[in-house]
Each structure stands twice: as structure tokens, then as C-alpha cells.
Amino acid sequence: GLLLEQLENYLFGCYDALCLLLMIKVTHYYRRLTRSRKIHSLDNFFDQVTHLLWPRLKIVMEQHLRSLKQATAVKLGGVDLQQHYVSRRFAEFCCSLLLILHNKPPPQQSQSSMTTPKRRSVKTGADEMKTDRAFASPPPSMTKTPGTAMGAGDDDGSTTHKSAGDMLLADLAEMVEEFVMLMERLSEQQPNQKSKTIFLINNLDHVVCIFHERRVVGKEFNRFVELLMKQRELFVEEELLVGFSKMIAFVQQTEPHLTSKGAGAATDVNVQVVESLVLDFASNWKSNIDQINRDVLSYFSNFR
């Protein structure tokens, strides 16, 4: 009782989501260990610890989500074209949370289970699987909907319970979307569309690099890669318009016109315009490419 009271008092002032998740994993580990050794006297204690940790983790995740929603450029100290410090912090947080959540400890074997026949070891494994499923279920306070009595729907099985891990991943997915929206809000501080795109590329690329370094993959990583590819395409279009705007405009205007006529139809393209475009491209393409290369090296620090 004293230990649980001390834990509850500590949790009131704990805002470290990674610390809470580590405590949950440690509790899960020792619960499996005691079960494998046929020690059931601690089951009630582990249940109480779990029912203290999961709700607190849920509250802390909601506070993190709220801070992302309320963040502004003024509160965060302004922005420039380079990656913002919030990007590194969020990427490190995501990677750490996913690594802790998906890191499974090796199965435990007691001394007696190592000497018992294989039939009994199979029973022990099933018992451990049952324990894992029970531990994965969140406390009722995390699944109860407003206006619904505790335990409502248990008789007919109409209530669908998600595991606490699934609920945590859902919270993280929501945080990822809010982080993306925050980056878009910060990009609005840039003077033009090209600068906005550069800012988003630097921050998204920074996040993707951290995921690579930590060897974390999944839908969160894929989401950032998808957004990064989209912004890179926008940057390429913006950069090509600087040196090859005339040729791009000519292609955009002429291609639909030729397509609508169909194959074999006579073309009415102005030959003099085409010749001037070709001559201009032949004389300036190298200097334009060199300028694009210099811009890329100056805008994106990871290419230096």
C-alpha cells in the first residue's frame, strides 16, 4: 500500500511520457517473469500499478498534443530556412516511443519449466499469452466513453476494446498530423512560396534522417517520407521556373493543343518561337544548372 501511494504521488508530477512507458514495460516484464515461475501472489499488485501508469501516460500524451496545437512561431522563438529545433525534439520523441513500445523482451523460462515435460511447457506458454492479452487491455477509465456506465456492453459483447498499445499508437498518429500542421504554420512566416517549401523540406528531411539513424520504420516514417517527396517535387518546379520559365511555359501551352488534335494532324507551332527557345536553352542551360546547384547547396545544409 505504501509503495502504491508513493507511486501515485510521484505520477501526479510526472510529465515524462518515455519514463512512464518504460515503467509500464518494466512492470509487464516482471509480471511475465512471476507468471512463468508460478508466482501469482503479485498479480493484484501489478494490476494496480498498471492502472496507475496507463491513465497518466494518456494524460501526458494529450498534453503533448495540446502543446502542438497551441504552438506558434512567436512562442517557439521564430523561424528561418533551416530546420527548427522542434523537429529534432519531436523526431527523437517519436523514435524513442516506438522503440520502447515495440521492443519485446525475450520469453522467460523458470527453472522448473526447463525440467518439466514438453506438454507442461506448452501450457505455460498459453498462460503467458493470456497474461499478455490481459496486460495489453487498458484500464476501464481509458476506454469508457462519456455518458456510458462502467462495464456497459460487457454482457452482449457490443463494446470493442482496443489494446493500450493501439491507443498509444493512435495518439502518436494524431501527434504526427499536428506536428505537420505546426510546420505548415511556421512556414507561413516565410516571405514567399519557395522559402516555405525550403523550410518544410529541411524540417521533414531532418525528421526522416533521425528515423533512419534510429532504424525506425512504420507508418509514421512513411508519412514523413511521403510529405518530403511532395515538397521536393514542388521545389524542383519552383527552381526550374527560374532559369527555364520560357520553355516550360511553351510546353505547357503547346502540349494540350497538340494532344487535342490527335496523331497525324498538321501542327501550327510557330517555328521562330521554337528556334529562339532552342537557342536560348543551348546558350544558358549550363549556367542555369550551375545556379540550381549553388542554390541547393545554400538552402539545404545536409548537402554541404
Sine and cosine of phi, psi and omega as CSV:
sin_phi,cos_phi,sin_psi,cos_psi,sin_omega,cos_omega
0.00,0.00,-0.67,0.74,0.00,-1.00
-0.91,0.41,-0.64,0.77,0.00,-1.00
-0.90,0.43,-0.68,0.73,0.02,-1.00
-0.91,0.41,-0.60,0.80,0.03,-1.00
-0.91,0.41,-0.68,0.74,0.04,-1.00
-0.90,0.43,-0.64,0.77,0.04,-1.00
-0.90,0.44,-0.69,0.72,0.00,-1.00
-0.90,0.44,-0.65,0.76,0.04,-1.00
-0.90,0.43,-0.62,0.79,0.03,-1.00
-0.92,0.40,-0.65,0.76,-0.06,-1.00
-0.92,0.39,-0.44,0.90,0.03,-1.00
-0.85,0.52,-0.54,0.84,-0.03,-1.00
-0.95,-0.33,0.23,0.97,-0.03,-1.00
-0.99,-0.11,0.83,-0.56,0.03,-1.00
-0.84,-0.54,0.31,0.95,-0.03,-1.00
-0.99,-0.11,0.97,-0.22,-0.05,-1.00
-0.91,0.42,-0.61,0.79,0.00,-1.00
-0.92,0.38,-0.62,0.79,0.06,-1.00
-0.88,0.48,-0.71,0.71,-0.01,-1.00
-0.90,0.45,-0.66,0.75,0.00,-1.00
-0.92,0.39,-0.60,0.80,0.08,-1.00
-0.89,0.45,-0.65,0.76,0.04,-1.00
-0.89,0.45,-0.61,0.79,0.04,-1.00
-0.91,0.42,-0.68,0.73,0.01,-1.00
-0.90,0.43,-0.64,0.77,0.03,-1.00
-0.90,0.43,-0.68,0.74,0.03,-1.00
-0.88,0.47,-0.68,0.73,0.03,-1.00
-0.88,0.47,-0.67,0.74,-0.02,-1.00
-0.88,0.48,-0.76,0.65,-0.04,-1.00
-0.95,0.30,-0.43,0.90,0.10,-1.00
-0.92,0.39,-0.69,0.72,0.06,-1.00
-0.89,0.45,-0.62,0.78,-0.01,-1.00
-0.90,0.45,-0.72,0.70,0.01,-1.00
-0.92,0.39,-0.59,0.80,0.05,-1.00
-0.90,0.43,-0.65,0.76,0.00,-1.00
-0.91,0.42,-0.41,0.91,0.03,-1.00
-0.99,-0.16,0.25,0.97,0.06,-1.00
0.88,0.48,0.55,0.83,0.06,-1.00
-0.97,-0.25,0.98,-0.20,-0.08,-1.00
-0.98,-0.22,-0.04,1.00,-0.05,-1.00
-0.94,0.34,-0.32,0.95,-0.03,-1.00
-0.99,-0.11,0.05,1.00,-0.05,-1.00
-0.86,0.50,-0.70,0.71,-0.02,-1.00
-0.90,0.44,-0.62,0.79,0.02,-1.00
-0.90,0.43,-0.72,0.69,0.01,-1.00
-0.90,0.44,-0.59,0.81,0.05,-1.00
-0.89,0.46,-0.69,0.72,-0.02,-1.00
-0.92,0.40,-0.64,0.77,0.04,-1.00
-0.89,0.46,-0.70,0.72,0.01,-1.00
-0.88,0.48,-0.66,0.75,-0.02,-1.00
-0.95,0.31,-0.22,0.98,0.13,-0.99
-1.00,0.01,-0.60,0.80,-0.13,-0.99
-0.98,0.21,-0.73,0.69,-0.09,-1.00
-0.88,0.47,-0.74,0.67,0.03,-1.00
-0.87,0.49,-0.61,0.79,0.02,-1.00
-0.91,0.42,-0.65,0.76,0.05,-1.00
-0.89,0.46,-0.63,0.78,0.04,-1.00
-0.88,0.48,-0.69,0.73,0.00,-1.00
-0.89,0.45,-0.69,0.72,-0.02,-1.00
-0.90,0.43,-0.65,0.76,0.03,-1.00
-0.90,0.45,-0.63,0.78,0.04,-1.00
-0.91,0.41,-0.59,0.81,0.05,-1.00
-0.93,0.37,-0.63,0.78,0.10,-1.00
-0.87,0.49,-0.69,0.73,0.01,-1.00
-0.89,0.45,-0.66,0.75,0.00,-1.00
-0.91,0.42,-0.61,0.79,0.01,-1.00
-0.91,0.41,-0.57,0.82,0.06,-1.00
-0.92,0.39,-0.63,0.77,-0.01,-1.00
-0.92,0.39,-0.58,0.82,-0.09,-1.00
-1.00,-0.05,-0.07,1.00,-0.05,-1.00
-0.94,0.33,0.60,-0.80,0.07,-1.00
-0.70,-0.71,0.21,-0.98,0.02,-1.00
-0.89,0.46,-0.60,0.80,0.01,-1.00
-0.91,0.41,-0.70,0.71,-0.01,-1.00
-0.91,0.41,-0.52,0.85,-0.08,-1.00
-1.00,-0.05,0.05,1.00,0.10,-1.00
1.00,0.01,0.36,0.93,0.05,-1.00
1.00,0.08,0.15,-0.99,-0.05,-1.00
-0.66,-0.75,0.36,-0.93,0.20,-0.98
-0.68,-0.73,-0.31,-0.95,-0.05,-1.00
-0.97,0.23,-0.36,0.93,-0.06,-1.00
-0.99,0.13,0.16,-0.99,-0.05,-1.00
-0.88,0.47,0.62,-0.78,-0.01,-1.00
-1.00,0.08,0.50,-0.87,-0.03,-1.00
-0.90,0.44,-0.42,0.91,0.03,-1.00
-0.90,0.43,-0.53,0.85,0.00,-1.00
-0.88,0.47,-0.73,0.68,0.02,-1.00
-0.90,0.44,-0.70,0.72,-0.02,-1.00
-0.88,0.47,-0.69,0.72,-0.02,-1.00
-0.93,0.36,-0.66,0.75,0.00,-1.00
-0.90,0.44,-0.68,0.73,0.04,-1.00
-0.90,0.44,-0.63,0.78,0.02,-1.00
-0.90,0.45,-0.74,0.67,0.00,-1.00
-0.87,0.50,-0.74,0.67,-0.02,-1.00
-0.88,0.47,-0.70,0.71,-0.01,-1.00
-0.89,0.46,-0.70,0.71,-0.02,-1.00
-0.90,0.44,-0.69,0.72,-0.01,-1.00
-0.93,0.38,-0.62,0.78,0.02,-1.00
-0.91,0.42,-0.67,0.74,0.02,-1.00
-0.92,0.40,-0.68,0.73,-0.09,-1.00
-0.92,0.39,-0.62,0.78,-0.09,-1.00
-1.00,-0.10,-0.05,1.00,0.03,-1.00
-0.99,0.15,0.93,-0.36,-0.05,-1.00
-0.98,-0.19,0.76,-0.65,0.04,-1.00
-0.95,0.33,0.42,-0.91,0.03,-1.00
-0.91,0.42,0.50,-0.87,0.01,-1.00
-0.89,0.46,0.61,-0.79,-0.05,-1.00
-1.00,-0.09,0.60,-0.80,0.06,-1.00
-0.80,-0.61,0.80,-0.60,0.05,-1.00
-0.99,0.15,0.22,-0.98,-0.01,-1.00
-0.89,0.45,-0.61,0.80,-0.02,-1.00
-0.94,0.33,-0.60,0.80,-0.01,-1.00
-0.93,0.36,-0.40,0.92,0.02,-1.00
-0.97,0.25,-0.34,0.94,-0.04,-1.00
-0.95,-0.32,-0.10,1.00,-0.02,-1.00
-0.99,0.11,0.31,-0.95,0.05,-1.00
-0.90,0.43,0.25,-0.97,-0.09,-1.00
-0.91,0.41,-0.52,0.86,-0.01,-1.00
-0.86,0.51,-0.68,0.73,-0.03,-1.00
-0.94,0.34,-0.56,0.83,0.01,-1.00
-0.91,0.41,-0.56,0.83,0.07,-1.00
-0.90,0.44,-0.64,0.77,0.05,-1.00
-0.90,0.44,-0.64,0.77,0.03,-1.00
-0.90,0.44,-0.66,0.75,0.03,-1.00
-0.88,0.47,-0.65,0.76,0.03,-1.00
-0.91,0.41,-0.59,0.81,0.03,-1.00
-0.91,0.42,-0.61,0.80,0.04,-1.00
-0.93,0.38,-0.61,0.79,0.05,-1.00
-0.90,0.44,-0.63,0.78,0.05,-1.00
-0.90,0.44,-0.64,0.77,0.04,-1.00
-0.90,0.44,-0.68,0.74,0.00,-1.00
-0.88,0.47,-0.66,0.76,0.00,-1.00
-0.92,0.40,-0.63,0.77,0.01,-1.00
-0.92,0.39,-0.64,0.76,0.00,-1.00
-0.94,0.35,-0.53,0.85,-0.01,-1.00
-0.94,0.33,-0.33,0.95,0.00,-1.00
-0.96,0.26,0.76,-0.65,-0.01,-1.00
-0.95,0.30,0.34,-0.94,0.09,-1.00
-0.86,0.51,0.46,-0.89,-0.02,-1.00
-0.83,0.56,-0.54,0.84,-0.03,-1.00
-0.90,0.43,-0.33,0.95,-0.01,-1.00
-1.00,0.00,-0.31,0.95,-0.06,-1.00
-0.93,-0.36,-0.22,0.98,-0.05,-1.00
-0.96,0.28,0.77,-0.64,0.03,-1.00
-1.00,0.06,0.46,-0.89,-0.01,-1.00
-0.85,0.52,0.70,-0.71,0.03,-1.00
0.99,0.10,0.07,1.00,0.01,-1.00
-0.94,-0.35,0.76,-0.66,-0.01,-1.00
-0.94,0.35,0.45,-0.90,0.00,-1.00
-0.89,0.46,0.81,-0.59,0.03,-1.00
1.00,0.04,0.02,1.00,0.01,-1.00
-0.89,0.45,0.68,-0.73,0.00,-1.00
1.00,0.04,0.00,1.00,-0.02,-1.00
-0.95,0.31,-0.50,0.86,-0.09,-1.00
-0.94,0.34,-0.68,0.73,-0.05,-1.00
-0.99,-0.12,-0.04,1.00,0.04,-1.00
0.95,0.32,0.35,0.94,-0.05,-1.00
-0.98,0.21,-0.33,0.95,-0.02,-1.00
-1.00,0.10,0.79,-0.62,0.01,-1.00
-0.99,-0.16,0.85,-0.53,-0.03,-1.00
-0.98,-0.22,0.81,-0.58,0.13,-0.99
-1.00,-0.03,0.46,-0.89,0.06,-1.00
-0.93,0.36,0.38,-0.92,0.00,-1.00
-0.89,0.46,-0.57,0.82,0.05,-1.00
-0.89,0.45,-0.64,0.77,0.05,-1.00
-0.90,0.43,-0.63,0.77,0.03,-1.00
-0.91,0.41,-0.60,0.80,0.03,-1.00
-0.92,0.40,-0.65,0.76,0.04,-1.00
-0.92,0.40,-0.56,0.83,0.06,-1.00
-0.91,0.41,-0.65,0.76,0.07,-1.00
-0.89,0.45,-0.65,0.76,0.01,-1.00
-0.91,0.41,-0.64,0.77,0.03,-1.00
-0.88,0.47,-0.62,0.78,0.05,-1.00
-0.92,0.39,-0.60,0.80,0.04,-1.00
-0.92,0.40,-0.60,0.80,0.03,-1.00
-0.87,0.49,-0.71,0.71,0.01,-1.00
-0.91,0.41,-0.61,0.79,0.03,-1.00
-0.93,0.36,-0.56,0.83,0.07,-1.00
-0.91,0.42,-0.67,0.74,0.04,-1.00
-0.88,0.47,-0.68,0.74,0.03,-1.00
-0.91,0.42,-0.58,0.82,0.06,-1.00
-0.90,0.44,-0.69,0.72,0.04,-1.00
-0.88,0.48,-0.61,0.79,0.04,-1.00
-0.92,0.39,-0.61,0.79,0.05,-1.00
-0.91,0.41,-0.66,0.75,0.02,-1.00
-0.92,0.40,-0.56,0.83,0.00,-1.00
-0.92,0.39,-0.37,0.93,0.03,-1.00
-0.91,0.41,-0.26,0.97,0.04,-1.00
-0.97,0.25,-0.22,0.97,0.00,-1.00
-0.98,0.21,0.48,-0.88,-0.13,-0.99
-0.96,0.27,-0.41,0.91,-0.05,-1.00
-0.54,-0.84,0.12,-0.99,-0.09,-1.00
-0.91,0.42,-0.60,0.80,-0.01,-1.00
-0.90,0.44,-0.67,0.74,0.02,-1.00
-0.91,0.41,-0.59,0.81,0.06,-1.00
-0.88,0.47,-0.71,0.71,0.00,-1.00
-0.89,0.45,-0.67,0.74,0.01,-1.00
-0.88,0.47,-0.69,0.73,0.01,-1.00
-0.87,0.48,-0.71,0.71,-0.02,-1.00
-0.92,0.40,-0.64,0.77,0.01,-1.00
-0.89,0.45,-0.71,0.70,-0.01,-1.00
-0.86,0.50,-0.67,0.74,-0.03,-1.00
-0.96,0.27,-0.68,0.73,0.02,-1.00
-0.92,0.40,-0.63,0.77,0.04,-1.00
-0.91,0.42,-0.60,0.80,0.04,-1.00
-0.89,0.46,-0.67,0.74,0.03,-1.00
-0.90,0.43,-0.71,0.71,-0.01,-1.00
-0.89,0.46,-0.64,0.77,0.02,-1.00
-0.89,0.46,-0.64,0.77,0.02,-1.00
-0.92,0.39,-0.65,0.76,0.08,-1.00
-0.87,0.49,-0.64,0.77,0.05,-1.00
-0.90,0.44,-0.72,0.70,-0.02,-1.00
-0.88,0.48,-0.62,0.79,-0.03,-1.00
-1.00,0.06,-0.07,1.00,0.00,-1.00
0.85,0.53,0.74,0.67,0.02,-1.00
-0.94,-0.33,0.81,-0.58,0.05,-1.00
-0.80,-0.60,0.24,-0.97,-0.02,-1.00
0.59,-0.81,-0.14,-0.99,-0.07,-1.00
-0.93,0.38,-0.49,0.87,0.05,-1.00
-0.91,0.42,-0.72,0.69,0.04,-1.00
-0.89,0.46,-0.70,0.72,0.00,-1.00
-0.89,0.46,-0.57,0.82,0.02,-1.00
-0.89,0.45,-0.71,0.71,0.01,-1.00
-0.92,0.39,-0.62,0.78,0.03,-1.00
-0.90,0.43,-0.67,0.74,0.02,-1.00
-0.87,0.49,-0.71,0.70,0.02,-1.00
-0.91,0.42,-0.62,0.78,0.01,-1.00
-0.90,0.44,-0.70,0.72,0.01,-1.00
-0.88,0.48,-0.63,0.77,0.01,-1.00
-0.90,0.44,-0.69,0.72,0.00,-1.00
-0.93,0.36,-0.57,0.83,0.05,-1.00
-0.89,0.45,-0.65,0.76,0.04,-1.00
-0.89,0.46,-0.66,0.75,0.03,-1.00
-0.90,0.44,-0.63,0.78,0.01,-1.00
-0.91,0.42,-0.66,0.75,0.02,-1.00
-0.86,0.51,-0.69,0.72,0.02,-1.00
-0.89,0.46,-0.69,0.72,0.00,-1.00
-0.90,0.44,-0.64,0.76,-0.06,-1.00
-0.95,0.31,-0.61,0.79,0.01,-1.00
-0.93,0.36,-0.48,0.88,0.01,-1.00
-0.91,0.42,-0.40,0.92,-0.03,-1.00
-0.93,0.38,-0.75,0.67,-0.09,-1.00
-0.98,-0.20,-0.34,0.94,-0.09,-1.00
-0.81,-0.58,0.56,0.83,-0.08,-1.00
-0.90,0.43,-0.64,0.77,-0.04,-1.00
-0.91,0.42,-0.71,0.70,-0.02,-1.00
-0.92,0.38,-0.65,0.76,0.01,-1.00
-0.89,0.45,-0.69,0.73,0.02,-1.00
-0.89,0.45,-0.64,0.77,0.01,-1.00
-0.89,0.45,-0.71,0.70,0.00,-1.00
-0.90,0.44,-0.68,0.73,-0.01,-1.00
-0.90,0.44,-0.56,0.83,0.00,-1.00
-0.99,0.16,-0.58,0.82,-0.12,-0.99
-1.00,0.07,-0.62,0.79,-0.09,-1.00
-0.85,0.53,-0.76,0.66,0.03,-1.00
-0.88,0.48,-0.59,0.81,0.00,-1.00
-0.90,0.43,-0.68,0.73,0.01,-1.00
-0.95,0.32,-0.58,0.81,0.00,-1.00
-0.91,0.41,-0.63,0.78,-0.02,-1.00
-0.92,0.40,-0.44,0.90,-0.01,-1.00
-0.98,0.21,-0.44,0.90,0.00,-1.00
1.00,0.03,0.20,-0.98,-0.05,-1.00
-0.95,0.32,0.61,-0.79,0.07,-1.00
1.00,0.06,-0.16,0.99,-0.01,-1.00
-0.98,0.21,0.46,-0.89,0.00,-1.00
-0.94,0.35,0.62,-0.78,-0.01,-1.00
-0.98,-0.19,0.56,-0.83,0.02,-1.00
-0.87,-0.49,0.64,0.76,0.00,-1.00
-0.97,0.26,0.68,-0.74,0.02,-1.00
-0.95,0.31,0.93,-0.38,-0.07,-1.00
-0.91,0.42,-0.61,0.79,-0.02,-1.00
-0.90,0.43,-0.61,0.79,0.04,-1.00
-0.90,0.43,-0.68,0.73,0.00,-1.00
-0.89,0.45,-0.69,0.72,-0.01,-1.00
-0.89,0.46,-0.66,0.75,0.01,-1.00
-0.91,0.41,-0.60,0.80,0.04,-1.00
-0.91,0.41,-0.68,0.73,-0.01,-1.00
-0.90,0.43,-0.69,0.72,0.01,-1.00
-0.90,0.43,-0.66,0.75,0.02,-1.00
-0.90,0.44,-0.67,0.74,0.03,-1.00
-0.90,0.43,-0.69,0.73,-0.04,-1.00
-0.89,0.45,-0.54,0.84,-0.05,-1.00
-1.00,0.02,-0.35,0.94,-0.13,-0.99
-0.87,-0.50,-0.12,0.99,-0.13,-0.99
-0.89,0.46,-0.62,0.78,-0.06,-1.00
-0.93,0.37,-0.70,0.72,0.02,-1.00
-0.91,0.41,-0.58,0.82,0.04,-1.00
-0.92,0.39,-0.66,0.75,0.03,-1.00
-0.91,0.42,-0.65,0.76,0.04,-1.00
-0.89,0.46,-0.63,0.78,0.02,-1.00
-0.92,0.39,-0.63,0.77,0.06,-1.00
-0.88,0.47,-0.65,0.76,0.01,-1.00
-0.90,0.44,-0.67,0.74,0.03,-1.00
-0.91,0.42,-0.63,0.77,0.02,-1.00
-0.90,0.45,-0.68,0.73,-0.01,-1.00
-0.89,0.47,-0.69,0.73,0.00,-1.00
-0.92,0.40,-0.51,0.86,-0.02,-1.00
-0.99,0.11,-0.53,0.84,-0.05,-1.00
-0.99,0.16,-0.57,0.82,-0.15,-0.99
-0.89,-0.46,0.94,-0.35,-0.11,-0.99
-0.92,0.38,-0.43,0.90,-0.05,-1.00
-0.96,0.28,-0.16,0.99,0.05,-1.00
-0.99,-0.10,-0.07,1.00,-0.06,-1.00
-0.97,0.23,0.00,0.00,0.00,0.00
